[in-house]
Amino acid sequence: MIYGRESLYNLANGGDSSGGWNKGIPRTEEARAKMRKPHGPMSEEHKASLRKSHGPQSEEHREKNRLGHTGYRHTEESKKKMRKSKPPFTLEHKKNISKNSARRDKPGTFLGRHHSDETKEKIRRTLAETRRKLREVVNE
């Protein structure tokens, strides 16, 4: 017995885990092919059990999720990170998007309607705020 181990349950010194025991051992081509092969479709019984355990959420659960996410705002730092992670569209890309737009020949849903004066003012304020923020980002 090792000194100091009289009252411990683990008799080993550690490092005896089974995880990664085959690390670095080359596999045969047959074994690799077997791992690549799909395991076949799910049985109906298995699908039913998944639907039961992971099925649609109740209205109460959905409402709790909705309330939990309501009012969440990203921090300015996270917004900057998101902007930097996504490169801006090129002019060619923008042209392709507008050219191939599915709604190109369809009338808009707002066609023939008019914004109220309140809504127009709100749009002006929002645009001014957006332009101000964009100038800040560009000048950084």
N, C-alpha and C positions, 0 to 999 in steps of 0.2 A: 504494500500500500504506500502511496505517495504521502509525504508529510503534509498535513493540513487538509487531507481528503477524508478524514474519518466520518465527518458529519454531512458530507455532500452526497447528493443523489447521483450526480454525473460522475462516473468513474474515469471517463476519458478526458484528455486534455483539450478536446475540441478539434475542429478541422476534419471531423469525420462525416461531414454532410454528404448526402448522396447527390445533391444538385450539381450538375455539370460534370458528372463522372465520365461521360463519353466525349468531353470537349477535346477537339483536336484529332479524334480517331476518324480516319477516312472511311466513308461509307461506300458500299459497292454501288455500281450503276443501277443494279436491280432494285436496291433499297431506295435510291434517290428517285427512280421512276415510280415506285410504289407511293412515295410521299407526294409526288406531283399529281398523281391520278386523283380525280374527284371521287369522293366517297359515295356518290349516288344521291338520289333525291331523298328528301325527308319523308318518313312514313306519315300517313294521315294522323295516326295516333300521336306522333311526336308534334305535328303541327297543332293539333287540338290542345295538347298540354301547354304549348307555348302561348297559344291564344288565351288560355285560361289564366296562366300566370302573368303574362305580359299583355293582356288584352286591352281593350279600350278603357280609358280612364272614366270614372264616374263624373257626373256633372259637378259634384262637390269638389272632387280632386282637381278638375280642370279649373274651377273657380279659384281654388287656393293657389294654384300655379300662376294664374293670371294676376291675382292680387300681389303675389310675391315679386313679380317682375314689373308691376306697374310703377311708373315714376323713376325707374332706374336710368341714370345718366352716366355715360362714359366720362372718365376724367379727361382733362385736356391732354394730359400726357399719353393716355391710351389712344386718343383720337389722332394725335401726331404720329404715333407708331403705326396706326392703321393706314394713315395717308401715305406714309413713306413705304409701307410694304407693298402697296398696289401702284404700279407705274401708271402714269396718265395715258389716256388713249392717244394714239397718233392721229393725225389729220386723216390719213387714209382709212384707219379703222372707223373713225366717226362717220366718214362718207359711206362706208360699207353698211354700217348699222342703219343709217337713215335710208339708204337705197333699198335695203332688203327688209325694211320694216313691214311687219305683217299688217299693220293698221294703215298702211300708206293710202289705200283706196277707200277706206271706210271713214264715214263721218265721225267726228269726235263726239263723246258723250255729252260735252258741254256746248255743243253747237246750237246756236240760237238763243242761248241764255246770257245773262249779264251778271257780273259780280256786284254785290251791294257796295256802297261807299265804305262801310266798315271793313269788308273783306279786302277791298282795294288798299286801304290804309295798312291793314295787317300785312299784306303782301309786300308793300313798300318798305315797312319796317324790317321784315324778315330779310329782304334782299339787301338792304343797307347793312344789316348786321352780318350777313354772309360775306358781302364784299369786304367789310372791315376785317373779318377774321382771315379771309384769303390774303389780304394785303399783309397782315401780321405774319402769316406762314411764309409768304414769299420773301419778306424782308428779313427773316431769321437767318 
